[in-house]
Amino acid sequence: MPALIGTMSIVVVFGTLAWFVTSAEQWPRIKLQFFNLDAMIAAFPRVLQGFWVNIQVWLTVLVCILVWALVLAVVRALRAPWFASFRLMVMIYIDIFRGVPVLLLVLLFGFGIPALNLPGLPNSGLFWGAVAMVLSYAAYVAEIYRSGIDAVHEGQRAAAKSLGLSEWQTLRYAILPQALRNVVPALMNIVVALQKDVALLSVIGVRDAVREAQIYTATTFNYSSLIVAAGLFLLATVPMARLADYLTRRDRQRRLQMAD
Amino acid sequence: MVPKIDIDNVTKYFGDKLVLDRVSLKVNPHEVVCLIGASGSGKSTLLRCVNRLVVHDYGTIRLDSVSVDDPAFGKTGLQRRAGIVFQSYNLFPHMSVLDNITLAPRRVYGQSRTEAEDRGRDVLARFGMDGFAASYPEQLSGGQQQRVAIARALMTRPDVLLLDEITAALDPELVGDVLAIIRGLKDDGMTMMIVTHEMGFARECADRVAFLDGGVILEEDTPDRLFGAPQQVRTQAFLQRIIAAGRL
């Protein structure tokens, strides 16, 4: 019975909303501008091609972020006194790259560095834009790793140390495996956010889905291509968000069981 | 006789708080010394100073006449010779029982996997845990986890074992099993320092008992004398509270 009421209420509310929107006086114009099927079909191949760029950049950048952030987090987690200067460097790094908008970094790196024509370094806006994203996101991910490392019980360190493990071995064998497992749900949310933020590279001329859709819009004055791009993003992010929810739930249950 | 562990005038501060105040204690070879006292009396800290899990501020602790901060121990010599077992087991939850106990032999002492695992299975078998080599800690009862933790501490053949309230987190019906293991180790001649709230066990198993209060060893004697006729007022008061709680 509750399920039936739930279904009914969804049908009624969403039905009313749909009727309300489509019966509006301006709806035909809105439809033509944003949901024009012919324009969508015409724009689809190039937007899809652009989206493939998004996916490639996303996966490459993601791997770089996860690795670089781990390096940052490990340096920050090592407690030996001679690491103090490195720890400080990492703290400053994180402060800077978390405090500056990603878009600004993308512009700065994507336009600025190629303009220098540095010998021996790549000159593409895509490369340097991607570097900017790695530097920025790694600051967040390093903090997530750190929260995971801090969440591992102090007794684990004591046990590892009393077995004779060095500080590095303690991290490597005892702390990090647990820390990484702790932060998987939080990381999943970053993965989803990153997937969308790759579109920022369109501002420096990378021909991703958004850029391709814009190009179509510029020639036809029809915005349906952007809706196509939006659809592609949703297709990718919604399942990932669901997976993130699932992992979070499973993690919660695991913790509750352990607390028993 | 040269003491196995010689704690000489040891002082330790945590920040401004004085937790050990000029403590001296000798533990002879093959001797079992129990440390008793209320929470916060400094007994666990004293235990952890012996294997340098806590670094004391003043005084000297010697193992076989060599100071525990002597470079002669190298990075891991002290840890190899002084095993410790904790109240909350502190097994690595992401590793199987066998991986837990062979981690240090393999990674720290460079044994091959076969060599470490052969010995690991022997030690587990001794504690009736050979059927659980592939299990993970969360699949075991508290008593079983603690037996694995003791096995892990024994893997490097230490000559001193430090036990930090190892039965405090166990269900009462599981305490007996773990204490039986400790009795077995005593019979084998293991030198042990034991922090415990199990007064019955301390009375039966200890060669000597030291009562700590406010970071000081107030009284130290054979169990018969310390439990039978405590000299200090504070020891008497502590034991009366224990008796009132039905734990002696």
Interface residues (C-beta under 8 A of the other chain):
Chain A: H153 G155 Q156 A158 A159 A160 K161 S162 L163 G164 L165 S166 Q169 Y173 A174 P177 Q178 R181 Q257 M258
Chain B: N51 L53 K75 T76 Q79 R80 G83 I84 F86 S88 N90 L91 F92 P93 H94 L103 A104 R107 V108 Y109 E138 R152 T156
